[in-house]
Amino acid sequence: MSKMLTAILLFILAIGIFFIYTKPGYTGPGTPESPSVNEMQAQIAQYDDALQKVAELEQLKQRLLAKYNSFNPNDIERLETLLPDHVDNIGLILELDSLASRYGMTLENVDVDSSRTAASTESAEAADLGDGTLKVEGQNYESITMTFSTFGTYEKFKTFMQDLEASLRMVDLVSLTFEGQETSSGGQPTYNFDISIRTYWLK
């Protein structure tokens, strides 16, 4: 009889220990220092998911890098000239001045438009940033407007503009005015040209 009573008491004690200590350790709320088994399993699942996403991103990076490396370097260079990933005012000025010098002309009164303006399109609003750049919401590019003056004959200026149009850099003519200058007898007519252009780069 005593053996049976002892067995019953031990069974009840085991049940009590399970509900008081063992079960809360598995399912109950733990502490930051001692989380429950279920909480640790949930954390491990989160870490595994994060590691899986990191591995997927690394695979995507390697695929994009391999695709980029498969491009012809000359094509990449031409594309970066056509639509660079940053604005380089000094580089643009030097490029235009070098182009004009082929025809005996020089750039004067160079200015990057820093006025604040606003414009809108049917699908998005555009606003000047105050530093000469123009951002269009929803677009992946920005633009900058530059004005300058130059002096020369009509034929030389026309050839200069044709070369600018044929260059790799993406440039839009915003405005153009000119004024005739006095010339010596028998000399070719010369003009003073005021030009505004807009160029673009990727964000």
N, C-alpha and C positions, 0 to 999 in steps of 0.2 A: 504493500500500500504506500509506504514511504517513497519507494522508487518511482511509483507512478506520479505521486504528488510532486516529487523533485523534477520529473520530466516535464510536468505541466508548467511548473514555475519557470523552468529554464526556457520552455517554448514561449511563455508570455514575456519573459525578459528579452528574448531574441526579437520578438515582434516589437516590443517597446524600443529597443535599440535601433531597429530598422527605421521606425517612423520618426524617432527623435534625432538620430544622427545620420544614418545611412541615406535615407530618402532625401532629406533636405540637401545633403552634399551633392546629390545627383541633379535634383530638379529645383530645389529652392533657390531663392536669391542669395548670391554670395556677396563678397566684399571685393574691392579692387585688389587687395592683397591676397585674398583666397576665394576666387570665383568658383561657382559650382561646376560640376562636370558638364552639364548642359550648356552653361555659359561658355566654358572653354571650347566645347565642340562648335558652338556658334562662331566664336572668334577665329577658330582654326578654319572654318568654312569661309569666313570673310577674307582671311589672309590668302587662302587658296584661290579664291575668286580674283583678288587683286593681283596675285602672281600670274594667273592665267591671262589677265588683261595686259599686264606688262609684256608677257611673252608674245601676245598677238600684236601689240604695238611695235615691238622689236622686229617681228616678221614683216609688218607693213613697212617699217623704215628701211629694211634691207631690200624689199622689192622696189620701193621708190628710188633708192640709191642706185640699184642695179639698172633701173630704167633710165635714170638721169645719166649714168656713165655710158649708156649705150648710144647717147646722142653724139653727133659730130661736134667736137669742140669749136669748130669754126661757126657752126650754126648757133651754138650757145652764145658765143661772143657777139654775133650779129643780133641775136635776140636781146641781149643785155644792152646793146647800143640803141636798139629800137625803142625799148621800154625798160629803162633801168629800174633798180629796186630802191633808189634813193635819189634825192635831188642834189645836183652839183653845180651851183651857180657859176663858180670860177671856171670849172671845166667847160661849161656851155659857152661862156664868154670867150674863152681862149679858142674854142672850136670855131665859133662864128668869126672871130677876128682873123684866124688863120685862113678861113675860107675867103673872106673879103680881101685879104692881102694878095691873093692870087691875081686880083684884077686892079691892084694899085689902090685899094680903098682901105680905110680904117674905121673901126667902130668908135663912136663918140657918144657922150651923154647916156651911157648905159645905166639902166635903172630896172630893178626888180620891183614889180608892182606890190606895194605894201598897203594899199588902201583897202578899207573894209567895204565889201560889196555883198549883195545877196542876189541869188537867182533861183529859179525854180523850173522843174520839168514836170511832165505829166505824171511821172511815177515816183519822183523823189525830189527833196529839197536840196539846194546847193547853197553853200555859204562860204565866203572868203574867211580865212583864218586870221587875217591881219598880218601875216608874214609873206604875203604874195601867193600863198597856196590856196587851192580851191578844192574842197572836199565835197563829194556827192554821196549822200547817204545811200547805202545799198550797193555802191560801186567799189571796185577793188583798185582804184587808181586815184591819183591826185594830179593837179596841174599847177603850173606857175606861169605868170605872164611877165615877159621881159620887153622893154622898149629900148631902142637905140637909134642913133642917127649915123648916116654915112654919106659920102660925097663922091660923085663920079658921073660918067656919061650914062646915058640911058642904056646903051648896049652892054656896058660892063655890069651895070646893076641888074639888068635882065638875066645875064648869064649867072651872076651871083645867086639870084633867087632860084634859078633853075637847078643849080648845084645844091642849094639848100633843100629844095623839094626832093631831089633825087638821093639825098643823104639818108643814112640808115635811121637817124634820129627822127622820131615822130614829132612833127612841128606843124602847127596851124597858124596861118596868117590872120591876125586879129584886125589890124588896121595898117593903112599905108597912105602917107601924104608926101608930096614932093613940091619943090619950088625951084624954078629956074634961076641960074646965076649968070652974071655977066661974063662973057667970054671974049677973048681977044679976036680980032678980025681973022676970019678963016679957020678959027679953032672949032672943035666939036662942042655943041651945047652941053653944059654940065648942070647937074641938079643936086640939090640937098634933099635927101630922103629921110623921112621919119617913119620907123617901122615898129609895130608891136607884134610879137609872136607869143604863142602859148605852146609849151611842151609838157610832156606827161611822164609820170613814173609810177611804178607799182607801190602799193602800200607795203 
